[in-house]
Amino acid sequence: MSVPPGRAKEHPARRAATASGAGRTPVGSKPFAFPVRVYYEDTDAAGVVYYANYLRFMERARTEWLDAHGLPLAELERTHGVVFVVTRAEIDFRGSARLGDRLEATVAFEPVGRAQMLAHQSVRRGDDVLVEGRVRMACLARDGWAPARVPRELARLMEAPP
């Protein structure tokens, strides 16, 4: 991947250590990667991934992380009566993906208080970081949409050392 003018290419170890533009290693869960293939429906007229679709790729990684840890969203809602809503998304675009590319959407979670969590995320093609972001979510009671405590099992997973 070519590097935009004025921006030095990051060292691979530095890229692997961060999943946000904040320049620090996130504390919390181990990083998780979900494979993504770029389809025609993901691209714009120029064959480049439309910017909003990176958010979709990141959403899929968060959902798959939950499933991989035995906590599917539907079960969390049914068993614990909670849902999650995005309250903030910070995205840094560093490169472009194209039709047919095979990518990885990564996520590492960090607890933020009792009713919120922060997902440190990236979308990568090999060692190249195309997008980095931080997505803050609130845990809400399904009935009434009031803030609710993150279920204990999920909180424990987010605190697991990387």
C-alpha positions in Angstrom: 0.0 0.0 0.0 1.3 3.4 -0.8 1.6 5.9 2.1 -0.1 9.3 1.7 2.3 12.2 1.3 3.6 13.5 4.6 2.7 10.4 6.6 5.4 7.9 7.5 4.7 4.2 7.2 4.2 2.7 10.7 6.4 -0.1 11.9 4.4 -3.4 11.9 4.9 -3.9 15.6 3.4 -0.5 16.3 0.5 -1.2 14.0 -0.2 -4.5 15.8 0.0 -2.9 19.2 -2.7 -0.3 18.6 -6.2 -0.4 17.2 -6.9 3.3 17.5 -5.2 6.5 16.6 -4.7 7.3 20.3 -1.2 6.0 20.3 -1.5 3.7 23.2 -2.0 0.0 23.7 -5.6 -0.7 24.7 -6.2 -2.6 27.9 -8.8 -5.3 27.9 -9.6 -8.3 25.8 -7.3 -10.1 23.4 -7.5 -8.8 19.9 -9.9 -10.8 17.7 -9.8 -10.8 13.9 -12.7 -11.5 11.5 -12.0 -12.2 7.8 -13.8 -9.9 5.3 -13.9 -10.2 1.5 -14.8 -7.1 -0.5 -17.7 -7.7 -2.8 -19.1 -5.5 -5.5 -21.9 -4.3 -3.2 -19.2 -2.9 -0.8 -17.7 -0.6 -3.4 -18.4 2.7 -5.1 -18.4 3.5 -8.8 -14.5 3.6 -8.8 -14.3 0.1 -7.3 -13.1 1.4 -3.9 -14.8 0.4 -0.6 -17.4 3.1 0.2 -16.2 4.7 3.5 -19.4 3.8 5.5 -18.9 0.1 4.8 -15.8 0.0 7.0 -18.2 0.6 9.9 -20.2 -2.4 8.8 -17.0 -4.5 8.7 -16.2 -3.4 12.2 -19.8 -4.2 13.4 -19.4 -7.7 12.1 -16.1 -8.1 14.0 -17.8 -7.0 17.3 -20.7 -9.4 16.7 -18.4 -12.3 15.8 -16.2 -11.6 18.9 -19.3 -12.1 21.0 -20.3 -15.3 19.2 -16.8 -16.7 19.5 -16.9 -16.1 23.3 -20.3 -17.8 23.6 -22.3 -14.6 24.1 -24.4 -14.1 20.9 -26.3 -10.8 20.8 -29.7 -12.5 20.7 -28.8 -14.5 23.8 -27.6 -11.5 25.7 -30.9 -9.7 25.0 -33.0 -12.8 25.9 -31.0 -13.9 29.0 -29.9 -10.5 30.4 -32.5 -8.2 28.9 -29.8 -5.9 27.5 -29.0 -4.3 24.1 -26.0 -2.3 22.9 -26.1 1.0 21.1 -23.2 2.9 19.5 -22.8 6.3 21.2 -19.6 7.4 19.5 -17.4 6.4 16.6 -14.0 7.8 15.8 -12.6 6.6 12.5 -9.2 7.3 10.8 -8.9 6.3 7.2 -5.3 5.4 6.2 -5.8 3.5 3.0 -8.3 2.0 0.6 -9.6 -1.5 -0.1 -10.8 -2.5 -3.5 -13.1 -5.1 -5.1 -11.9 -8.6 -4.3 -9.5 -7.7 -1.5 -9.4 -10.0 1.5 -9.3 -8.0 4.7 -9.4 -8.6 8.5 -11.6 -6.5 10.8 -10.1 -6.6 14.3 -11.5 -5.7 17.7 -10.3 -5.5 21.3 -12.7 -4.4 24.0 -12.1 -2.2 26.9 -14.6 -1.7 29.8 -15.6 1.9 30.5 -17.6 2.1 33.7 -20.4 -0.3 34.5 -22.7 0.4 31.5 -20.3 1.2 28.6 -17.5 -0.4 26.6 -15.0 0.8 24.1 -14.0 -1.2 21.0 -10.5 -0.6 19.6 -10.8 -1.6 16.0 -9.0 -1.8 12.7 -9.5 -3.0 9.2 -6.4 -4.4 7.6 -5.1 -5.9 4.4 -2.2 -8.0 5.5 0.1 -5.8 7.5 -1.4 -2.6 6.1 -3.8 -0.8 8.4 -6.5 0.7 6.2 -8.8 2.0 8.9 -8.5 2.5 12.7 -11.3 3.4 15.0 -12.7 3.5 18.4 -16.4 2.7 18.9 -18.0 3.5 22.3 -21.2 1.6 23.1 -23.7 1.8 25.9 -25.5 -1.1 27.5 -29.2 -0.5 27.8 -32.1 -2.4 29.3 -34.2 -3.8 26.5 -37.4 -2.7 28.3 -37.2 1.1 28.8 -33.8 1.8 27.2 -32.3 2.9 30.5 -28.5 2.4 31.1 -27.9 -1.1 32.4 -24.8 -2.9 33.8 -22.8 -4.8 31.3 -23.5 -8.6 32.0 -20.8 -10.1 34.3 -19.6 -12.7 31.7 -19.0 -10.0 29.2 -17.3 -7.7 31.7 -14.9 -10.5 32.6 -14.0 -11.1 29.0 -13.3 -7.4 28.4 -10.9 -7.4 31.4 -8.9 -10.4 30.3 -5.3 -9.5 29.8 -4.1 -9.4 26.2 
